[in-house]
Amino acid sequence: REYIREFSKQRDDLQREIIERARGLQEKKELAKWAFEVEKEFVEKWENLIVPGRLPFLYGMKWKKVNESARLG
């Protein structure tokens, strides 16, 4: 999907920036705090962009039968 390419690029850019900042920061605590904040924003952004799709019809029918036979559905 087109999401994967953009996600990977942004993830790689973010990781590169974290590493670059790690070289210049004296306080590891500051780096960790910043990294967790931007990572949280990154994950939240992508969670809002990616919308779960529907399963293909035959695939869904097969799993419905499997779940019924296992008494899960």
N, C-alpha and C positions, 0 to 999 in steps of 0.2 A: 504494500500500500504506500501511498505518497506520504503518509504520516511518518513512516519509519525513517526515511531519508532525512526529513527535517528534524525529527526528534534526535536522531544520531548526531547530526551536525551541531545542534544547540547543546546537546549533552557534552560533546567533545570540546566545544568552545568554552563551556562552563568549567569543565575539568581543567582545561589549559589555564584559564584565568585563576582558578584556585591554586594551581601549582606556581604560577608566576607570583601571586601575592604571598605565598608561603616563603619564597626566597627573600622578599623585602620586609616581611613583618618580624618584629622581635618577639612579640607576645603570641604564643601558640593559642592562647585562650581567645584572643581577638579573631584569629583566623578560623577557629572552630565555630565560633558564634556566627561569623559572617557566612561561612560555608553552609551551615545548617539553615540559616535564614533564606539564602538564595536557592538552596536545594528545595526547600519547602514551597517557595513561590513557583519554582520550575515544575514541580510535581502537580501542584494545584492547577496551574495553567493547562497542562496537558490532560489532566483528569477532566477538565471542563470542555476540552476540544474533542476528545475521543468519545464518540457515541457508540454504544454497543449495537451491533447489527443483528439481523435476524438470521437464524440458521437456515440453510437450504431445506426445502420442503421434505424431500425424501430422507435426509439426514435426521431431521426433527422427528419424522414418523418412526424411524428405526429406534431412536432413543426413547420415544414414548413407549414403544412395545417392550423394550428392555426394562424400563422402569416399572411398567405394569407387571411384567413377569417377576420382577424382584420385589413387587409390592411397595414401590417407592412413589408411584404416581397416582 
